[in-house]
Amino acid sequence: MLPKKVIRTSAFTLACALSIGAYMQFSVQAPEVGQQERDTTFPVISAAVELPGEPGPTRLEIENITLTSAPAEPTAEPWTTEEEPAARCAMVADADAAPMAMVELTVSAPCQAGERVTIHHSGISFSARLDDTGRFQSSVPALAETAVFIAEAGSGLGAVAVAQVDDLDRVDRVVLQWIGNSGFEIHAREFGAAYGSAGHLWHGAEPGAALGHLMRLGDDSLLAPRIAEIYSLPRAASDRAGTVTMTAEAEVTGINCGRDIAAQALQLRDGRLSSRDLVMAMPDCSAEGSFLVLNNLVEDLKIASN
């Protein structure tokens, strides 16, 4: 038979073990189905156990009990960074050089469909409207070998494009530009041509009526639009020598009669760009339908034979 001291010690040890088991049973619960798995660290549990043959009780330390399990597989989340909407809605521009010192300009702003956009290049500025896809595309006459184009939208977006133009010295250009429905137009009469005859070029002339080329840039359906007309004459277009008579004209209309109107002329000759500004008072509305001829705003082009 075991001594009473040993029996008491064993009973005490058994009681401590049962206490520890009961504590862990009520303190540690398995996670429920569907509950996110987690690590749980428990506080230190101390029990004094008196072992046989030892002078006094020995403290058994049980601490830092941790439940571990395999980590759950990460769930893929969609890309939701703040840069995504900005990148998708940014305005971009592209410029490619084309023959006869022309540039193919494209502006794209997918989130700004139908918005007004203004194009700037070497003093030229004209306004246009982005289409239903937020896109604008046009040929633009270059006025510089390193042709820089700036596009700006009413929302504050902007873009820059650059094209290198290698044949700018092969063409002369005259630009007339204005703001609003001012009634301006540019006329070129090549080598003594009369009004309305072959060699007279303006925006209402038939295609192929002259050696030069005239284009109008800008959407006049916009409020206070910026409009630019550009006449281009290739230097090698003809073996004839002579003069291209250039005039800027303004029609008196119900919109501009009795008001001040303004225009600017840019001229590219021998690779050099010059400009002139004009502000003038239009006649009263009794002169509606008549034209004012501005002979000194743009200079005639002198063409030497090849």
C-alpha positions in Angstrom: 0.0 0.0 0.0 1.3 3.5 -0.9 2.1 5.9 1.9 -0.5 8.5 2.7 1.9 11.3 1.7 2.2 9.8 -1.8 -1.5 9.3 -2.1 -2.2 12.9 -1.1 0.4 14.2 -3.6 -1.1 12.1 -6.4 -4.6 13.3 -5.6 -3.4 16.9 -5.6 -1.6 16.4 -8.9 -4.7 14.8 -10.4 -6.9 17.7 -9.2 -4.5 20.2 -10.8 -4.5 18.4 -14.1 -8.3 18.2 -14.1 -8.4 22.0 -13.3 -6.1 22.7 -16.2 -8.2 20.5 -18.6 -11.4 22.2 -17.5 -9.9 25.7 -17.9 -8.7 24.9 -21.5 -12.0 23.2 -22.4 -14.0 26.3 -21.6 -11.4 28.8 -22.8 -10.5 27.2 -26.1 -13.2 26.7 -28.7 -12.8 25.6 -32.2 -13.8 28.2 -34.8 -17.3 27.7 -36.2 -17.8 26.6 -39.8 -17.3 29.6 -42.0 -15.6 31.7 -39.3 -12.3 33.2 -40.3 -9.4 31.2 -38.9 -7.1 33.0 -36.5 -4.3 32.5 -34.0 -5.2 32.7 -30.3 -2.6 33.1 -27.6 -3.7 32.2 -24.1 -2.4 33.7 -20.8 0.1 31.9 -18.6 -1.4 29.2 -16.4 0.6 28.3 -13.3 0.1 25.3 -11.0 2.0 24.3 -7.9 2.7 20.5 -7.9 4.3 18.8 -5.0 6.4 16.0 -6.3 7.4 13.0 -4.1 10.8 13.2 -2.7 11.3 16.9 -3.3 11.8 19.4 -0.4 9.0 21.7 -1.6 6.5 22.4 -4.3 7.7 23.0 -7.9 5.9 25.5 -10.1 5.0 24.1 -13.6 4.8 26.9 -16.1 2.3 26.4 -19.0 2.3 29.5 -21.3 1.8 30.9 -24.8 -0.5 28.1 -26.0 -1.2 28.9 -29.6 -3.8 27.4 -32.0 -2.6 27.2 -35.5 -4.1 26.0 -38.8 -3.4 26.2 -42.5 -3.9 29.8 -43.7 -6.9 30.4 -45.9 -6.1 30.9 -49.6 -6.0 34.7 -50.4 -9.0 36.0 -52.3 -8.2 37.9 -55.4 -9.5 41.5 -55.3 -10.2 43.7 -58.3 -7.8 46.5 -59.1 -9.2 49.5 -57.4 -6.3 51.9 -57.3 -7.0 55.6 -57.5 -4.9 55.9 -60.6 -7.2 53.7 -62.8 -10.0 56.3 -63.4 -7.4 59.1 -64.0 -5.4 57.0 -66.5 -8.6 55.8 -68.3 -9.9 59.4 -68.6 -6.7 61.2 -69.4 -6.4 63.3 -72.6 -3.7 62.2 -75.1 -2.6 63.7 -78.4 -0.6 62.4 -81.3 1.0 64.2 -84.2 2.5 62.7 -87.3 4.2 64.6 -90.1 2.6 64.4 -93.6 3.7 65.6 -97.0 3.7 69.3 -97.9 4.4 70.3 -94.3 1.1 69.0 -93.0 0.6 67.2 -89.7 -2.0 64.6 -88.9 -3.3 65.5 -85.4 -5.3 63.2 -83.2 -6.7 64.1 -79.8 -8.5 61.5 -77.6 -10.3 62.0 -74.3 -12.6 59.0 -73.7 -14.5 60.6 -70.7 -15.0 64.0 -72.4 -17.2 63.0 -75.4 -18.8 66.0 -77.0 -16.7 68.5 -75.1 -15.1 71.6 -76.6 -11.3 71.4 -77.2 -9.0 74.2 -78.3 -5.9 73.5 -80.4 -2.8 75.8 -80.3 0.2 75.6 -82.6 2.8 78.4 -83.2 0.3 81.2 -82.9 -2.6 79.4 -84.5 -5.6 78.5 -82.3 -8.9 77.0 -83.3 -11.7 75.3 -81.4 -13.4 72.0 -82.2 -15.7 69.5 -80.6 -14.8 65.9 -79.5 -17.0 63.3 -81.1 -19.1 60.7 -79.4 -16.1 58.7 -78.5 -14.1 61.6 -77.2 -11.9 61.9 -80.3 -10.9 64.7 -82.7 -8.8 64.2 -85.8 -7.7 66.7 -88.5 -4.9 67.7 -90.8 -3.2 70.9 -89.7 -0.7 73.0 -91.6 2.5 73.3 -89.8 4.2 76.6 -89.1 7.4 75.3 -87.5 9.9 72.5 -88.2 9.5 71.2 -84.6 5.7 71.4 -84.6 4.3 71.5 -81.1 0.5 71.1 -80.6 -1.3 71.8 -77.4 -4.8 70.6 -76.8 -6.9 71.9 -73.9 -10.4 71.0 -72.9 -12.9 73.1 -71.0 -12.7 70.6 -68.1 -9.1 71.5 -67.6 -7.6 68.4 -69.2 -4.7 69.0 -71.7 -2.2 67.1 -73.9 0.8 67.9 -75.9 2.1 66.3 -79.2 5.1 67.1 -81.3 5.9 66.3 -84.9 9.2 66.9 -86.8 8.4 68.6 -90.2 11.2 68.3 -92.7 9.7 70.0 -95.8 8.6 73.3 -94.3 10.9 75.2 -96.7 8.8 74.0 -99.6 5.7 75.9 -98.9 4.5 79.5 -98.1 1.5 80.1 -95.9 -0.9 82.8 -94.9 -3.2 82.5 -91.9 -6.2 84.6 -90.9 -7.9 83.9 -87.6 -10.5 85.4 -85.4 -13.0 84.7 -82.6 -16.7 84.5 -83.0 -18.9 85.0 -86.1 -17.0 88.0 -87.3 -17.6 87.4 -91.0 -13.9 87.2 -92.0 -12.5 85.3 -94.9 -9.3 85.1 -96.8 -9.0 85.4 -100.6 -6.0 84.4 -102.8 -6.0 85.5 -106.5 -3.1 83.7 -108.2 -1.2 85.3 -111.0 -3.7 88.1 -111.7 -6.9 86.0 -111.5 -10.2 87.9 -111.2 -12.8 87.2 -108.6 -14.8 84.1 -109.4 -12.4 82.9 -112.1 -9.9 80.1 -112.1 -7.1 80.9 -109.8 -9.4 82.7 -107.2 -9.3 80.7 -104.0 -11.5 81.2 -100.9 -13.5 78.9 -98.6 -16.4 78.9 -101.0 -14.4 78.0 -104.1 -14.6 74.7 -106.0 -11.9 72.2 -105.2 -9.0 72.4 -107.6 -9.8 76.0 -108.6 -6.2 77.1 -108.0 -2.7 75.9 -107.5 -2.7 76.6 -103.8 -4.8 75.0 -101.0 -7.1 76.7 -98.5 -8.6 75.1 -95.4 -10.7 76.4 -92.6 -10.2 75.0 -89.1 -12.7 75.4 -86.2 -16.3 74.6 -85.4 -18.4 77.7 -86.0 -21.4 76.0 -84.2 -19.7 76.5 -80.9 -20.2 79.5 -78.7 -17.5 82.2 -79.5 -15.5 79.8 -81.7 -11.9 80.3 -82.7 -11.7 80.0 -86.4 -8.5 79.9 -88.6 -8.2 79.9 -92.4 -4.9 78.9 -93.9 -3.8 79.4 -97.5 -0.8 77.2 -98.5 1.1 77.5 -101.8 3.8 74.9 -102.7 6.9 76.7 -104.1 7.3 74.1 -106.8 3.6 74.2 -107.8 4.2 76.2 -111.0 6.8 77.3 -113.5 5.1 80.6 -113.7 6.5 83.7 -112.0 4.2 86.3 -110.6 2.2 87.5 -107.7 -0.5 85.9 -105.6 -2.7 88.8 -104.4 -3.8 88.2 -100.8 -6.7 90.0 -99.2 -8.6 89.6 -95.9 -12.3 90.5 -96.2 -15.1 90.9 -93.7 -18.8 90.7 -94.6 -21.2 93.0 -92.7 -23.8 90.8 -91.1 -26.6 91.2 -88.6 -24.3 89.8 -86.0 -21.3 92.0 -86.4 -22.8 95.2 -87.8 -22.1 98.3 -85.6 -19.6 96.4 -83.5 -15.8 96.2 -83.2 -14.3 93.0 -84.6 -10.7 91.7 -84.3 -8.5 89.4 -86.4 -4.9 88.3 -86.6 -2.8 87.4 -89.6 0.2 85.1 -89.6 2.5 84.7 -92.6 5.1 82.0 -93.2 7.6 83.1 -95.9 11.1 81.6 -96.5 10.7 79.7 -93.2 10.1 82.9 -91.2 6.9 83.6 -89.3 5.4 87.1 -88.8 2.1 88.3 -87.4 -0.2 91.4 -87.5 -3.2 92.2 -85.4 -6.3 94.1 -86.5 -9.2 95.7 -84.6 -11.8 97.6 -86.7 -15.3 99.1 -86.3 -17.9 97.6 -88.6 -20.5 99.8 -90.4 -24.0 100.0 -89.0 -26.6 97.5 -90.0 -27.8 99.5 -93.0 -24.6 98.1 -94.8 -25.6 94.5 -94.1 -24.5 92.3 -97.0 -21.6 94.4 -98.1 -17.9 93.5 -97.8 -14.9 95.3 -96.4 -11.6 94.5 -98.2 -8.5 94.7 -95.9 -5.6 95.1 -98.3 -2.8 95.6 -95.8 -3.5 92.9 -93.2 -1.8 90.2 -95.3 1.0 90.6 -97.8 1.0 89.4 -101.3 3.2 86.4 -102.2 5.9 86.9 -104.8 6.6 83.8 -106.8 9.8 83.3 -108.7 10.0 81.0 -111.7 11.7 77.6 -111.1 
